[in-house]
Amino acid sequence: MSSEKRKEILIDVIMDALSGLCIGIALYNFAADAKFPLTGFTGIAMIFYQYFRWNIGMLTLAMNIPLIFICYKVLGKKFLLKSLKTMAIGTVFMDFVAPYIPKVTIANPLLNAMIVGVFTGLGYALVYMRNSSTGGADFIMMLIKAKHPHMTLGRIFFIVDVVIIVIDTIAYAHSFEALCYGFVISYIGSIVVDKVMISADSGMMCMIVTNKAEAIADAIDKAVERGTTIFTAKGGYKGDERQVLMCACSDKQMYQVNRVAKKIDVDAFIVIMESKAVYGEGFKRFKG
């Protein structure tokens, strides 16, 4: 096994452990006592936890077994085996580590629900970033994603879980207020999933319209060691040609890029924008 492969496996294991810990903290330390209706197979497992105190992670893992056979052909052997690893490691940290972390009592139920949403969303995002799954409704989500690739995982996350939230409310929450908190948790979780996954590949983009593109490009290379692209553009008002310099960099590097550009050409027209994802040399390599 190559060192690169061992590194990938180690990162997968760490992410699986952190994911299980985050979800476990959300479930045992905040959601259970507040009796919030939850999403996915964990929401169904929470029903049995509330009545019989069965371990949420273990029961979720057991419920996933028949679903694995159903999804085998669609999702593929590699993805399912990786998901099984994620579920096994996550279950250990969810059921046997998270419950022993000291609980924090929060009187405000809305704040409590927000914390649950953030922790669960972060936990799921860590897994999705490694192209894995926690099983259950995740498998259903992946099936929908395969059929409708234009939909974000966060949006699917919210839609699929609405029904389970309602079931949880009827089973043990027994109040419209709890139902609303369940939707708050799901909504916040979906936002966190999308934000974490997008921000992992995000960066900044700078477009500089100038007559000193070569000098600015050299200065940027010396200041932040970032390459640039120079092309010619035509002004819409006067019709004169100007050089446009494009540079992709990190958030922290953008200040230096902007500073050196202004220092060389005070008349430069500079547009700075956020880019949701940047791939290529110097950034994350694209994996198809």
TINU-738819 format. One record per residue (C-alpha): x, y, z; residue in one letter. Coordinates in steps of 0.05 Angstrom, whole numbers. Example, Ala and Ser with C-alpha at 12.3 -4.5 7.8 and 13.67 -1.06 7.14 Angstrom:
2
((246 -90 156) "a")
((273 -21 143) "s")
This chain:
288
((0 0 0) "m")
((28 68 -20) "s")
((39 124 30) "s")
((-14 166 -6) "e")
((-65 111 3) "k")
((-49 103 77) "r")
((-56 178 86) "k")
((-125 176 52) "e")
((-148 119 97) "i")
((-123 155 159) "l")
((-159 219 141) "i")
((-223 178 127) "d")
((-219 146 196) "v")
((-207 213 231) "i")
((-266 245 194) "m")
((-311 185 210) "d")
((-292 191 284) "a")
((-304 266 286) "l")
((-370 257 249) "s")
((-395 205 298) "g")
((-373 248 357) "l")
((-408 310 330) "c")
((-473 273 315) "i")
((-469 236 382) "g")
((-461 301 421) "i")
((-521 330 384) "a")
((-564 269 399) "l")
((-546 249 470) "y")
((-525 315 500) "n")
((-577 362 471) "f")
((-633 330 429) "a")
((-652 271 474) "a")
((-670 309 537) "d")
((-706 363 498) "a")
((-745 310 460) "k")
((-733 343 393) "f")
((-758 304 332) "p")
((-699 286 289) "l")
((-684 266 218) "t")
((-662 204 181) "g")
((-655 135 211) "f")
((-628 168 274) "t")
((-696 200 282) "g")
((-729 132 280) "i")
((-676 104 328) "a")
((-691 163 375) "m")
((-762 137 383) "i")
((-735 71 412) "f")
((-684 109 454) "y")
((-739 151 485) "q")
((-781 90 503) "y")
((-730 35 515) "f")
((-662 70 520) "r")
((-633 30 462) "w")
((-568 56 435) "n")
((-583 103 377) "i")
((-521 88 337) "g")
((-527 12 343) "m")
((-600 12 324) "l")
((-586 58 265) "t")
((-532 10 241) "l")
((-579 -49 247) "a")
((-634 -14 207) "m")
((-584 0 151) "n")
((-569 -74 136) "i")
((-631 -87 92) "p")
((-623 -20 58) "l")
((-552 -37 39) "i")
((-575 -96 -3) "f")
((-628 -52 -37) "i")
((-577 2 -56) "c")
((-520 -44 -74) "y")
((-528 -43 -149) "k")
((-544 32 -154) "v")
((-490 60 -108) "l")
((-435 8 -122) "g")
((-392 -37 -80) "k")
((-337 14 -65) "k")
((-384 67 -38) "f")
((-424 18 4) "l")
((-361 -13 35) "l")
((-335 57 51) "k")
((-402 75 82) "s")
((-401 12 124) "l")
((-334 33 152) "k")
((-361 102 166) "t")
((-422 74 201) "m")
((-381 26 244) "a")
((-331 79 267) "i")
((-385 132 275) "g")
((-428 85 317) "t")
((-371 72 366) "v")
((-358 146 377) "f")
((-432 162 377) "m")
((-454 110 429) "d")
((-392 99 471) "f")
((-355 166 471) "v")
((-404 223 462) "a")
((-451 203 520) "p")
((-393 211 569) "y")
((-379 282 549) "i")
((-407 328 604) "p")
((-474 356 586) "k")
((-488 430 581) "v")
((-556 452 604) "t")
((-587 504 559) "i")
((-654 533 581) "a")
((-670 566 515) "n")
((-700 512 470) "p")
((-688 551 406) "l")
((-614 557 422) "l")
((-614 483 439) "n")
((-644 466 372) "a")
((-594 510 335) "m")
((-536 474 369) "i")
((-565 407 349) "v")
((-572 431 277) "g")
((-500 457 274) "v")
((-470 393 304) "f")
((-510 345 261) "t")
((-497 386 198) "g")
((-423 388 213) "l")
((-421 313 227) "g")
((-456 296 161) "y")
((-414 345 121) "a")
((-349 314 146) "l")
((-372 247 118) "v")
((-399 274 52) "y")
((-333 310 39) "m")
((-298 242 41) "r")
((-348 214 -10) "n")
((-379 169 43) "s")
((-445 163 79) "s")
((-475 150 148) "t")
((-526 104 116) "g")
((-601 105 126) "g")
((-634 166 94) "a")
((-565 184 67) "d")
((-570 125 18) "f")
((-638 150 -4) "i")
((-608 220 -11) "m")
((-552 193 -54) "m")
((-602 157 -98) "l")
((-640 222 -108) "i")
((-575 259 -121) "k")
((-557 208 -175) "a")
((-624 220 -209) "k")
((-624 295 -199) "h")
((-551 319 -198) "p")
((-571 393 -200) "h")
((-601 389 -130) "m")
((-554 404 -72) "t")
((-545 352 -17) "l")
((-569 403 34) "g")
((-636 412 -3) "r")
((-646 337 -9) "i")
((-626 330 64) "f")
((-684 376 84) "f")
((-737 346 37) "i")
((-724 273 55) "v")
((-726 285 129) "d")
((-792 323 134) "v")
((-833 258 138) "v")
((-789 228 193) "i")
((-794 292 234) "i")
((-870 287 232) "v")
((-867 213 253) "i")
((-821 231 312) "d")
((-868 286 334) "t")
((-927 239 335) "i")
((-888 184 370) "a")
((-858 221 429) "y")
((-853 297 422) "a")
((-929 308 421) "h")
((-929 383 408) "s")
((-930 431 350) "f")
((-874 470 382) "e")
((-829 408 381) "a")
((-847 398 307) "l")
((-824 469 292) "c")
((-759 458 329) "y")
((-749 394 288) "g")
((-755 435 224) "f")
((-707 487 252) "v")
((-656 432 266) "i")
((-664 403 196) "s")
((-660 470 162) "y")
((-597 492 200) "i")
((-566 424 188) "g")
((-578 430 113) "s")
((-546 499 112) "i")
((-485 475 151) "v")
((-476 416 103) "v")
((-476 461 42) "d")
((-432 515 74) "k")
((-379 467 100) "v")
((-375 428 35) "m")
((-372 491 -9) "i")
((-323 528 36) "s")
((-274 470 34) "a")
((-260 486 -39) "d")
((-275 560 -38) "s")
((-228 618 -51) "g")
((-224 689 -78) "m")
((-221 714 -149) "m")
((-191 781 -170) "c")
((-201 814 -238) "m")
((-154 873 -251) "i")
((-163 918 -312) "v")
((-97 954 -324) "t")
((-43 975 -373) "n")
((11 946 -328) "k")
((-11 873 -325) "a")
((59 843 -332) "e")
((87 884 -275) "a")
((28 868 -230) "i")
((33 794 -247) "a")
((106 793 -227) "d")
((90 830 -162) "a")
((34 781 -144) "i")
((80 722 -157) "d")
((133 751 -111) "k")
((83 771 -57) "a")
((39 709 -51) "v")
((68 660 -102) "e")
((5 657 -143) "r")
((1 651 -218) "g")
((-42 697 -260) "t")
((-77 696 -327) "t")
((-73 757 -373) "i")
((-120 769 -431) "f")
((-141 829 -473) "t")
((-209 860 -467) "a")
((-245 917 -503) "k")
((-280 973 -466) "g")
((-354 981 -479) "g")
((-355 1057 -476) "y")
((-292 1082 -512) "k")
((-275 1017 -548) "g")
((-202 1019 -526) "d")
((-165 955 -510) "e")
((-140 941 -440) "r")
((-106 882 -407) "q")
((-144 842 -356) "v")
((-107 802 -303) "l")
((-143 745 -268) "m")
((-117 716 -203) "c")
((-146 662 -158) "a")
((-122 659 -86) "c")
((-142 646 -15) "s")
((-179 695 29) "d")
((-116 714 68) "k")
((-76 726 4) "q")
((-127 772 -28) "m")
((-106 831 15) "y")
((-34 826 -12) "q")
((-58 817 -84) "v")
((-101 880 -78) "n")
((-46 919 -44) "r")
((9 905 -96) "v")
((-39 918 -154) "a")
((-57 987 -127) "k")
((16 1002 -112) "k")
((37 990 -184) "i")
((-24 1020 -218) "d")
((-66 1068 -177) "v")
((-115 1075 -236) "d")
((-127 1000 -242) "a")
((-199 977 -241) "f")
((-203 919 -191) "i")
((-261 872 -179) "v")
((-256 822 -121) "i")
((-306 766 -115) "m")
((-315 702 -76) "e")
((-308 637 -115) "s")
((-347 577 -89) "k")
((-294 528 -113) "a")
((-224 532 -141) "v")
((-189 472 -172) "y")
((-122 465 -206) "g")
((-48 476 -192) "e")
((-37 508 -125) "g")
((-108 489 -103) "f")
((-147 426 -93) "k")
((-141 376 -149) "r")
((-206 359 -184) "f")
((-228 287 -176) "k")
((-281 263 -224) "g")
